[in-house]
Amino acid sequence: MAKPLGPTGEFFRRRDEWRKHPMLSNQMRHALPGLGLGIAAFCVFLVGEQIYSQISSPTLSSHHHQKQHA
């Protein structure tokens, strides 16, 4: 068990309570609740867009075999 606090210990404990306030703690996930999920979704979108653009773009060799008739 902890030692009982004397009048001096109680005084300092009350004086330091403001340091544990939720607004002062370093918890960005509470300040920006959807940021992590948004970044993850954006990264998935970017990867999907790169894959789609590589699949849907015509290959370079198909341009060489096409002849234009005027």
A tleap script that builds the chain and sets N, CA, C and O, in Angstrom:
source leaprc.protein.ff14SB
mol = sequence {
  NMET ALA LYS PRO LEU GLY PRO THR GLY GLU
  PHE PHE ARG ARG ARG ASP GLU TRP ARG LYS
  HIE PRO MET LEU SER ASN GLN MET ARG HIE
  ALA LEU PRO GLY LEU GLY LEU GLY ILE ALA
  ALA PHE CYS VAL PHE LEU VAL GLY GLU GLN
  ILE TYR SER GLN ILE SER SER PRO THR LEU
  SER SER HIE HIE HIE GLN LYS GLN HIE CALA
}
set mol.1.N position { 0.828 -1.187 0.000 }
set mol.1.CA position { 0.000 0.000 0.000 }
set mol.1.C position { 0.874 1.253 0.000 }
set mol.1.O position { 2.002 1.252 0.492 }
set mol.2.N position { 0.331 2.287 -0.551 }
set mol.2.CA position { 1.055 3.550 -0.605 }
set mol.2.C position { 1.012 4.236 0.754 }
set mol.2.O position { 0.083 4.067 1.543 }
set mol.3.N position { 2.056 5.013 0.985 }
set mol.3.CA position { 2.083 5.775 2.221 }
set mol.3.C position { 1.002 6.849 2.165 }
set mol.3.O position { 0.756 7.431 1.109 }
set mol.4.N position { 0.372 7.106 3.272 }
set mol.4.CA position { -0.607 8.198 3.265 }
set mol.4.C position { 0.105 9.528 3.021 }
set mol.4.O position { 1.180 9.796 3.557 }
set mol.5.N position { -0.525 10.331 2.210 }
set mol.5.CA position { 0.070 11.629 1.883 }
set mol.5.C position { -0.142 12.603 3.034 }
set mol.5.O position { -1.215 12.670 3.633 }
set mol.6.N position { 0.889 13.336 3.316 }
set mol.6.CA position { 0.768 14.381 4.320 }
set mol.6.C position { 0.180 15.625 3.682 }
set mol.6.O position { -0.207 15.591 2.514 }
set mol.7.N position { 0.108 16.699 4.407 }
set mol.7.CA position { -0.458 17.928 3.843 }
set mol.7.C position { 0.362 18.454 2.669 }
set mol.7.O position { -0.197 19.054 1.751 }
set mol.8.N position { 1.679 18.239 2.684 }
set mol.8.CA position { 2.510 18.717 1.573 }
set mol.8.C position { 2.253 17.897 0.315 }
set mol.8.O position { 2.129 18.466 -0.770 }
set mol.9.N position { 2.171 16.570 0.434 }
set mol.9.CA position { 1.929 15.708 -0.722 }
set mol.9.C position { 0.569 15.955 -1.336 }
set mol.9.O position { 0.430 15.967 -2.559 }
set mol.10.N position { -0.419 16.148 -0.513 }
set mol.10.CA position { -1.765 16.436 -1.000 }
set mol.10.C position { -1.791 17.768 -1.745 }
set mol.10.O position { -2.480 17.908 -2.755 }
set mol.11.N position { -1.052 18.727 -1.250 }
set mol.11.CA position { -0.989 20.035 -1.884 }
set mol.11.C position { -0.416 19.916 -3.296 }
set mol.11.O position { -0.965 20.483 -4.240 }
set mol.12.N position { 0.706 19.164 -3.441 }
set mol.12.CA position { 1.333 19.044 -4.751 }
set mol.12.C position { 0.501 18.187 -5.700 }
set mol.12.O position { 0.495 18.436 -6.905 }
set mol.13.N position { -0.192 17.196 -5.184 }
set mol.13.CA position { -1.029 16.377 -6.057 }
set mol.13.C position { -2.165 17.206 -6.637 }
set mol.13.O position { -2.492 17.072 -7.816 }
set mol.14.N position { -2.758 18.048 -5.833 }
set mol.14.CA position { -3.824 18.910 -6.351 }
set mol.14.C position { -3.282 19.939 -7.328 }
set mol.14.O position { -3.960 20.298 -8.292 }
set mol.15.N position { -2.068 20.416 -7.089 }
set mol.15.CA position { -1.478 21.413 -7.976 }
set mol.15.C position { -1.113 20.824 -9.339 }
set mol.15.O position { -1.073 21.557 -10.327 }
set mol.16.N position { -0.848 19.525 -9.414 }
set mol.16.CA position { -0.433 18.888 -10.658 }
set mol.16.C position { -1.581 18.230 -11.418 }
set mol.16.O position { -1.338 17.606 -12.451 }
set mol.17.N position { -2.804 18.344 -10.952 }
set mol.17.CA position { -3.928 17.710 -11.641 }
set mol.17.C position { -4.146 18.294 -13.028 }
set mol.17.O position { -4.617 17.584 -13.918 }
set mol.18.N position { -3.824 19.546 -13.239 }
set mol.18.CA position { -4.037 20.175 -14.539 }
set mol.18.C position { -3.176 19.530 -15.618 }
set mol.18.O position { -3.522 19.584 -16.798 }
set mol.19.N position { -2.058 18.920 -15.227 }
set mol.19.CA position { -1.180 18.290 -16.208 }
set mol.19.C position { -1.808 17.047 -16.834 }
set mol.19.O position { -1.399 16.634 -17.919 }
set mol.20.N position { -2.774 16.458 -16.182 }
set mol.20.CA position { -3.425 15.248 -16.684 }
set mol.20.C position { -4.739 15.543 -17.401 }
set mol.20.O position { -5.492 14.620 -17.713 }
set mol.21.N position { -5.018 16.795 -17.661 }
set mol.21.CA position { -6.251 17.168 -18.347 }
set mol.21.C position { -6.219 16.627 -19.778 }
set mol.21.O position { -5.174 16.690 -20.425 }
set mol.22.N position { -7.349 16.090 -20.296 }
set mol.22.CA position { -7.362 15.498 -21.651 }
set mol.22.C position { -6.965 16.459 -22.764 }
set mol.22.O position { -6.415 16.023 -23.776 }
set mol.23.N position { -7.225 17.742 -22.609 }
set mol.23.CA position { -6.859 18.699 -23.652 }
set mol.23.C position { -5.340 18.915 -23.717 }
set mol.23.O position { -4.824 19.335 -24.753 }
set mol.24.N position { -4.635 18.639 -22.644 }
set mol.24.CA position { -3.196 18.872 -22.611 }
set mol.24.C position { -2.390 17.614 -22.871 }
set mol.24.O position { -1.183 17.692 -23.101 }
set mol.25.N position { -3.023 16.475 -22.839 }
set mol.25.CA position { -2.279 15.242 -23.079 }
set mol.25.C position { -1.997 15.095 -24.569 }
set mol.25.O position { -2.700 15.668 -25.402 }
set mol.26.N position { -0.985 14.341 -24.892 }
set mol.26.CA position { -0.552 14.189 -26.279 }
set mol.26.C position { -1.288 13.019 -26.923 }
set mol.26.O position { -0.693 11.969 -27.166 }
set mol.27.N position { -2.552 13.190 -27.195 }
set mol.27.CA position { -3.355 12.143 -27.808 }
set mol.27.C position { -4.041 12.713 -29.044 }
set mol.27.O position { -5.165 13.209 -28.975 }
set mol.28.N position { -3.339 12.632 -30.181 }
set mol.28.CA position { -3.869 13.206 -31.416 }
set mol.28.C position { -5.069 12.425 -31.934 }
set mol.28.O position { -5.892 12.981 -32.661 }
set mol.29.N position { -5.186 11.151 -31.578 }
set mol.29.CA position { -6.322 10.381 -32.098 }
set mol.29.C position { -7.638 10.883 -31.530 }
set mol.29.O position { -8.682 10.719 -32.161 }
set mol.30.N position { -7.607 11.493 -30.353 }
set mol.30.CA position { -8.829 12.076 -29.814 }
set mol.30.C position { -9.108 13.429 -30.463 }
set mol.30.O position { -10.265 13.821 -30.620 }
set mol.31.N position { -8.067 14.128 -30.833 }
set mol.31.CA position { -8.251 15.436 -31.466 }
set mol.31.C position { -8.696 15.286 -32.923 }
set mol.31.O position { -9.498 16.080 -33.414 }
set mol.32.N position { -8.173 14.266 -33.614 }
set mol.32.CA position { -8.502 14.030 -35.018 }
set mol.32.C position { -8.967 12.578 -35.166 }
set mol.32.O position { -8.186 11.728 -35.592 }
set mol.33.N position { -10.209 12.283 -34.827 }
set mol.33.CA position { -10.638 10.886 -34.721 }
set mol.33.C position { -10.637 10.101 -36.030 }
set mol.33.O position { -10.401 8.894 -35.988 }
set mol.34.N position { -10.881 10.699 -37.166 }
set mol.34.CA position { -10.973 9.948 -38.406 }
set mol.34.C position { -9.752 10.064 -39.302 }
set mol.34.O position { -9.774 9.590 -40.438 }
set mol.35.N position { -8.700 10.678 -38.816 }
set mol.35.CA position { -7.542 10.935 -39.663 }
set mol.35.C position { -6.856 9.641 -40.100 }
set mol.35.O position { -6.514 9.500 -41.274 }
set mol.36.N position { -6.651 8.712 -39.201 }
set mol.36.CA position { -5.971 7.459 -39.548 }
set mol.36.C position { -6.743 6.660 -40.574 }
set mol.36.O position { -6.160 6.144 -41.527 }
set mol.37.N position { -8.044 6.552 -40.391 }
set mol.37.CA position { -8.887 5.828 -41.336 }
set mol.37.C position { -8.927 6.535 -42.685 }
set mol.37.O position { -8.927 5.877 -43.725 }
set mol.38.N position { -8.959 7.845 -42.681 }
set mol.38.CA position { -8.963 8.604 -43.933 }
set mol.38.C position { -7.668 8.445 -44.711 }
set mol.38.O position { -7.688 8.308 -45.934 }
set mol.39.N position { -6.543 8.462 -44.010 }
set mol.39.CA position { -5.258 8.273 -44.680 }
set mol.39.C position { -5.156 6.874 -45.253 }
set mol.39.O position { -4.667 6.695 -46.368 }
set mol.40.N position { -5.611 5.878 -44.504 }
set mol.40.CA position { -5.572 4.499 -44.999 }
set mol.40.C position { -6.449 4.336 -46.238 }
set mol.40.O position { -6.040 3.688 -47.201 }
set mol.41.N position { -7.643 4.913 -46.227 }
set mol.41.CA position { -8.532 4.823 -47.383 }
set mol.41.C position { -7.932 5.540 -48.592 }
set mol.41.O position { -8.056 5.056 -49.717 }
set mol.42.N position { -7.295 6.666 -48.379 }
set mol.42.CA position { -6.670 7.403 -49.476 }
set mol.42.C position { -5.507 6.614 -50.072 }
set mol.42.O position { -5.325 6.614 -51.290 }
set mol.43.N position { -4.722 5.944 -49.235 }
set mol.43.CA position { -3.616 5.117 -49.739 }
set mol.43.C position { -4.142 3.944 -50.568 }
set mol.43.O position { -3.565 3.611 -51.603 }
set mol.44.N position { -5.224 3.322 -50.124 }
set mol.44.CA position { -5.828 2.230 -50.891 }
set mol.44.C position { -6.313 2.759 -52.232 }
set mol.44.O position { -6.154 2.096 -53.257 }
set mol.45.N position { -6.902 3.946 -52.232 }
set mol.45.CA position { -7.364 4.562 -53.473 }
set mol.45.C position { -6.206 4.805 -54.435 }
set mol.45.O position { -6.315 4.513 -55.625 }
set mol.46.N position { -5.098 5.339 -53.925 }
set mol.46.CA position { -3.948 5.617 -54.790 }
set mol.46.C position { -3.372 4.339 -55.394 }
set mol.46.O position { -3.028 4.312 -56.576 }
set mol.47.N position { -3.266 3.288 -54.595 }
set mol.47.CA position { -2.749 2.022 -55.103 }
set mol.47.C position { -3.705 1.442 -56.140 }
set mol.47.O position { -3.271 0.950 -57.181 }
set mol.48.N position { -4.988 1.499 -55.862 }
set mol.48.CA position { -5.982 1.013 -56.824 }
set mol.48.C position { -5.957 1.794 -58.121 }
set mol.48.O position { -6.102 1.212 -59.196 }
set mol.49.N position { -5.777 3.095 -58.038 }
set mol.49.CA position { -5.714 3.918 -59.244 }
set mol.49.C position { -4.481 3.578 -60.086 }
set mol.49.O position { -4.560 3.539 -61.314 }
set mol.50.N position { -3.352 3.333 -59.434 }
set mol.50.CA position { -2.140 2.950 -60.166 }
set mol.50.C position { -2.328 1.604 -60.857 }
set mol.50.O position { -1.934 1.440 -62.011 }
set mol.51.N position { -2.915 0.660 -60.172 }
set mol.51.CA position { -3.155 -0.664 -60.768 }
set mol.51.C position { -4.122 -0.534 -61.946 }
set mol.51.O position { -3.898 -1.126 -63.002 }
set mol.52.N position { -5.190 0.234 -61.768 }
set mol.52.CA position { -6.167 0.416 -62.835 }
set mol.52.C position { -5.539 1.105 -64.046 }
set mol.52.O position { -5.810 0.718 -65.183 }
set mol.53.N position { -4.711 2.114 -63.818 }
set mol.53.CA position { -4.108 2.826 -64.943 }
set mol.53.C position { -3.112 1.938 -65.686 }
set mol.53.O position { -2.964 2.074 -66.901 }
set mol.54.N position { -2.436 1.045 -64.998 }
set mol.54.CA position { -1.513 0.134 -65.670 }
set mol.54.C position { -2.262 -0.925 -66.466 }
set mol.54.O position { -1.804 -1.331 -67.534 }
set mol.55.N position { -3.390 -1.372 -65.971 }
set mol.55.CA position { -4.176 -2.393 -66.674 }
set mol.55.C position { -4.892 -1.781 -67.878 }
set mol.55.O position { -4.920 -2.384 -68.951 }
set mol.56.N position { -5.468 -0.598 -67.711 }
set mol.56.CA position { -6.295 -0.023 -68.772 }
set mol.56.C position { -5.506 0.731 -69.837 }
set mol.56.O position { -6.038 0.970 -70.921 }
set mol.57.N position { -4.267 1.113 -69.573 }
set mol.57.CA position { -3.509 1.858 -70.572 }
set mol.57.C position { -3.039 0.912 -71.680 }
set mol.57.O position { -2.653 -0.224 -71.404 }
set mol.58.N position { -3.071 1.372 -72.916 }
set mol.58.CA position { -2.587 0.515 -74.008 }
set mol.58.C position { -1.082 0.311 -73.902 }
set mol.58.O position { -0.355 1.198 -73.455 }
set mol.59.N position { -0.636 -0.830 -74.306 }
set mol.59.CA position { 0.798 -1.118 -74.224 }
set mol.59.C position { 1.533 -0.355 -75.309 }
set mol.59.O position { 0.930 0.066 -76.296 }
set mol.60.N position { 2.794 -0.182 -75.134 }
set mol.60.CA position { 3.610 0.578 -76.074 }
set mol.60.C position { 3.748 -0.163 -77.398 }
set mol.60.O position { 3.802 0.478 -78.448 }
set mol.61.N position { 3.806 -1.490 -77.382 }
set mol.61.CA position { 3.984 -2.260 -78.612 }
set mol.61.C position { 2.752 -2.199 -79.516 }
set mol.61.O position { 2.883 -2.377 -80.727 }
set mol.62.N position { 1.571 -1.954 -78.970 }
set mol.62.CA position { 0.365 -1.882 -79.809 }
set mol.62.C position { 0.353 -0.625 -80.660 }
set mol.62.O position { -0.291 -0.599 -81.709 }
set mol.63.N position { 1.053 0.419 -80.228 }
set mol.63.CA position { 1.111 1.664 -81.000 }
set mol.63.C position { 2.018 1.465 -82.263 }
set mol.63.O position { 1.773 2.069 -83.307 }
set mol.64.N position { 3.021 0.642 -82.143 }
set mol.64.CA position { 3.942 0.446 -83.256 }
set mol.64.C position { 3.316 -0.388 -84.383 }
set mol.64.O position { 3.709 -0.248 -85.541 }
set mol.65.N position { 2.383 -1.222 -84.067 }
set mol.65.CA position { 1.789 -2.104 -85.061 }
set mol.65.C position { 0.602 -1.479 -85.779 }
set mol.65.O position { 0.150 -2.005 -86.796 }
set mol.66.N position { 0.095 -0.370 -85.267 }
set mol.66.CA position { -1.039 0.284 -85.919 }
set mol.66.C position { -0.536 1.177 -87.046 }
set mol.66.O position { 0.426 1.926 -86.877 }
set mol.67.N position { -1.193 1.091 -88.192 }
set mol.67.CA position { -0.856 1.956 -89.320 }
set mol.67.C position { -2.030 2.872 -89.588 }
set mol.67.O position { -3.184 2.445 -89.549 }
set mol.68.N position { -1.742 4.103 -89.855 }
set mol.68.CA position { -2.794 5.044 -90.175 }
set mol.68.C position { -2.926 5.146 -91.687 }
set mol.68.O position { -1.944 5.397 -92.386 }
set mol.69.N position { -4.141 4.950 -92.188 }
set mol.69.CA position { -4.407 5.091 -93.613 }
set mol.69.C position { -5.050 6.433 -93.850 }
set mol.69.O position { -6.054 6.764 -93.220 }
set mol.70.N position { -4.489 7.202 -94.743 }
set mol.70.CA position { -5.033 8.532 -95.023 }
set mol.70.C position { -5.768 8.551 -96.345 }
set mol.70.O position { -6.292 9.591 -96.745 }
savepdb mol mol.pdb
quit
